[in-house]
């Protein structure tokens, strides 16, 4: 009797399932790192409401990126003190 793999009912093979699982693990690690970094910044800046929102809302890293880019101002190429001179 032939054994069947239960993922076949989804129409994907074993290799694709392993690949998707690996992508899910990598995405989970990235989200945890982003959430931790955003929470750390919110705590250091004493932004209680941002901390609570970032802690409770799970948006797969989107809200954390919005906070880090637009509120904290991280990863801007030039800040106010470092503008290039012509």
C-alpha positions as CSV (number, residue, x, y, z in Angstrom):
1,X,0.0,0.0,0.0
2,X,1.3,3.4,-0.9
3,X,1.7,6.1,1.7
4,X,0.3,9.5,0.9
5,X,1.6,12.8,2.2
6,X,-1.2,15.0,3.5
7,X,0.1,18.2,1.8
8,X,-0.8,16.7,-1.5
9,X,-4.4,17.5,-0.9
10,X,-3.4,21.2,-1.1
11,X,-1.9,20.6,-4.5
12,X,1.8,21.2,-3.5
13,X,4.7,18.9,-3.3
14,X,6.9,18.1,-0.4
15,X,9.7,20.4,-1.7
16,X,7.3,23.4,-2.1
17,X,5.9,22.8,1.4
18,X,9.5,22.8,2.9
19,X,10.3,26.0,0.9
20,X,7.2,27.7,2.2
21,X,7.9,26.6,5.7
22,X,11.4,28.1,5.4
23,X,10.1,31.4,4.1
24,X,7.6,31.5,7.0
25,X,10.4,30.9,9.5
26,X,12.5,33.7,8.0
27,X,9.6,36.1,7.9
28,X,8.8,35.3,11.6
29,X,12.4,36.1,12.6
30,X,12.3,39.4,10.7
31,X,9.0,40.4,12.3
32,X,10.3,39.6,15.8
33,X,13.5,41.6,15.2
34,X,11.5,44.6,13.9
35,X,9.0,44.4,16.7
36,X,11.7,44.3,19.3
37,X,13.6,47.2,17.7
38,X,10.5,49.3,17.5
39,X,9.4,48.5,21.1
40,X,12.9,49.4,22.3
41,X,12.7,52.8,20.6
42,X,9.2,53.5,21.9
43,X,10.4,52.6,25.4
44,X,13.5,54.8,25.2
45,X,11.5,57.7,23.9
46,X,8.8,57.3,26.7
47,X,6.1,56.9,24.1
48,X,3.7,54.8,26.1
49,X,0.9,54.7,23.5
50,X,3.2,53.7,20.7
51,X,4.6,50.9,22.9
52,X,1.1,49.6,23.7
53,X,0.0,49.7,20.1
54,X,3.2,48.0,18.8
55,X,3.0,45.4,21.5
56,X,-0.7,44.4,20.9
57,X,-1.1,44.9,17.1
58,X,0.4,42.3,14.8
59,X,0.7,43.6,11.2
60,X,3.6,41.4,10.0
61,X,6.1,44.2,10.6
62,X,4.2,46.9,8.6
63,X,3.3,49.1,11.7
64,X,6.8,48.6,13.1
65,X,8.3,49.9,9.8
66,X,6.0,52.9,9.7
67,X,6.9,53.7,13.3
68,X,10.7,53.4,12.7
69,X,10.7,55.3,9.3
70,X,8.2,58.1,10.0
71,X,8.0,58.6,13.8
72,X,11.6,57.7,14.9
73,X,13.2,58.8,11.7
74,X,15.5,55.8,11.5
75,X,17.2,54.8,8.2
76,X,17.0,58.3,6.7
77,X,20.0,58.9,4.5
78,X,20.5,62.4,5.8
79,X,19.2,63.8,9.0
80,X,18.9,67.6,9.8
81,X,22.5,67.8,11.1
82,X,24.1,65.8,8.3
83,X,22.8,67.4,5.1
84,X,25.3,67.4,2.3
85,X,26.7,70.8,1.3
86,X,26.9,71.9,-2.3
